[in-house]
Amino acid sequence: MKENIKELERKKAAAKLGGGEERIKKQHAKGKLTARERLEILLDEGSFQELDMFVEHRAVDFDMDKQKIPGDGVVTGYGKINGKLVYVFSQDFTVFGGSLSETHAEKICKIMDHAVRNGAPLIGLNDSGGARIQEGVVSLGGYAEVFKRNVLSSGVIPQISLVMGPCAGGAVYSPSMTDFIFMVEDSSYMFVTGPDVVKTVTHEEVTAEELGGASTHSEKSGVADLTFENDRDALLITREFMSYLPQSNQEYPETIECNDSIDREESALDTLVPQDPSKPYDIKEVIHKVADDGDFFELQPKYAQNIVTGFIRLNGSSIGVVANQPLVLAGCLDINSSIKAARFVRFCDAFNIPILTLVDVPGFMPGTSQEYGGIIKHGAKLLFAYAEATVPKVTLITRKAYGGAYDVMSSKHIGGDINFAWPSAEIAVMGAKGAVEIIFRQDIGDEKKIEKRTQEYTEKFANPFIAAGRGYIDDVIMPNNSRKKLIESFEMLKNKQQENPWRKHDNIPL
Ligand code: HXC
């Protein structure tokens, strides 16, 4: 028995050492933590339970039978974050560059199957050179097994990807099918083909960082939801992020104790909207002022900034926020902002997270680049997402709600449960000036007449009362009282039950 115990200890020590001291040093020199160090930060202390520590690859070609490292380049298992179960895999770059072999894939799949069966989130820490080159198609098969599970888990359990090193080729498609991608600045990158292939095929010269680094994906492509300065920040903030999510689609996010007054008045909101409708203001001020303790967990803060998405808590409950941002492109809806918000709305709806929509939108962005890019189809995504969402939806129009964008932004007509407006709201087909120039075209050139008509149109439509008179707006509320009103509405909607007609799945315009 003594010998057996020694053998166990020896094998465990070998697994824990991964690719060995030298490679660990190299990993640290790049500013990266090892697979196991990362899990220690991510999970509650002492909670990690490892599975498959002794799994080894089965390859024999290229002398692979002489190079076996227990665990085969990925650490898998389960543990807790803030006391709640999560399943994890953490690729070990020190073992064959974290590359994915047949057995490496089997380990990840085992964890994914557990996560779905037991209803708990899956968090993947990606740091890999891609398919294990020595294994060929067996490795590709392994990837496909992971992809299939990503798809079947989508909308069932939250899936989070932390990209903390290379992620290239077809390997990018596993993170891309998860709910959120977080990247680490300067040490992670994602691309379908690397700089060398790009150069050969398109003659473009580009660095890995420019092609697929954290800033590229958080500012240009929208692939990444958040980026972090280093591994540690990424892991610690992921812990915080998880507190907004439920364990699965069968549960609600945990309500935490709220020590912020639920009827806190915010007089600053009464003067936030400028008199001049062409002047911007920061919608994030509204979000911070209504949220518990002013906390807002923003997602994609540098991408499509004309719409703001993220999580707050109201009286301790997790709420998804979508808000037009008048500071950027006057808060217009364009292709990128529609896709950004649509995906967020669908995540919230899939995981029982109520949605607060703050509206100040002058319409869809005009122009050839938008039309050629398919704004019709992409704008429809947001409309579709709101209309099919059955979670509680509360809408607050702070200023403009013009045209089709009024309908799209969780209007009463597409299923807003409670729709509020501030007295400053303007709900109309378009702004007064544009409207007058169309319906009184014959008066153009006569300044006085145009001014009078504009005044007339403004008085008639640039207010919330026509919509409120029809019940499209449930109440016109004082800005300072918004927090209380929103909390009361979400409390009232807490037990909302709604089912859409049965179908295999919908056909959202993709
Ligand atoms: C086997 C690999 C590997 C791989 C790296 N290694 N990638 N082993 N299969 N895919 C090994 C290296 O041989 C090396 O071993 C160790 O990992 C570290 O690699 P380095 O090159 O020294 O590290 P670095 O300089 O940081 O470069 C990292 C890298 C580079 C950019 C990822 O290793 C690289 O380009 N790897 C190949 C990437 C690739 O082409 N993958 C296949 C893509 S196609 P030693 O023993 O020296 O430490 C793909 C298809 C997926 O993935 C399809 C899904 C459908």
Boltz pocket constraint, residues with backbone or C-beta under 6 A from the ligand:
constraints:
  - pocket:
      binder: B
      contacts: [[A, 23], [A, 93], [A, 94], [A, 95], [A, 96], [A, 97], [A, 98], [A, 99], [A, 128], [A, 129], [A, 130], [A, 131], [A, 132], [A, 133], [A, 134], [A, 140], [A, 143], [A, 144], [A, 166], [A, 168], [A, 169], [A, 170], [A, 171]]
      max_distance: 6.0
